[in-house]
């Protein structure tokens, strides 16, 4: 099982499965550096870069573009559409966002026939490496789904569990976050946490352990769970936190990064292939880790 973000880079370098990677507009040096590093580590990855050749030449190391496939296009819409369309087929694939407007990128993704055929809800998962936490922590969804209802939370949870299993966590432990461990029928989040827990108990999410509702202290600290008298196989040992809404997830992630000195990487799930959706401000390490995580998941 991978226990640090840097281990994803090592695991990707050892993959023996062929994986196709389409990157939209790697016009910036940080994105190109991440691609070049991963490409040099494993010859099984097939990179195709979609964008303006002049800008890619400025970002790439000398000679790199001669060793990979480039599809030229002028507009963001054209490049995103071409990259998504080229992912049709059965070969394991990854889509990566480069220097392109996120709205344009996601619009092309949501229009994809392959994505529509999957019939799944697209959600985002953040992978956190926290100095004081003994394992990687996955938090969802702080990017896409603003205020998910019970059906959408079930899809978000399913996406996260399937992803965790694809990277080697055989029985993911999931905490559905709520303000209290006790269920109040007047609080929607608490009721939905309990329902998701029961759904998992009945095998509706495959092999995993789900408990909720559960505050963050109970989910992450064993002594907190014990002091509250909570008997739980998830309490204090959560791999995944399913948050109530985008605002709570996003603020938790930012708090861990800025106050807890956490490192983070992230992916979009549910598209039928992992999607690397890093920010333009992310450094090369975050982009390389996110890409490596996507490759490990796609091959898993």
Secondary structure, 3 states (H helix, E strand, C coil): CCCCHHHHHHHHHCCCCCEEEEEECCCCHHHHHHHHHHHHHCCCEEEEEEECHHHHHHHCCCCHHHHCEEEECCCHHHHHHHHHHCCCCCCCEEEEECCCCHHHHHHHHHHCHHHHHHCCCCEEEEEEECCCCCCCEEEECCCCCCCCCHHHHHHHHHHHHHHHHHCCCCCEEEEEECCCCCCCCCCHHHHHHHHHHHHHHCCCCCCEEEEEEECHHHHHCHHHHHHCCCCCCCCCCCCEEECCCHHHHHHHHHHHHHCCCCEEEEEEECCCCEEECCCCCCCHHHHHHHHHHHHHHHHC
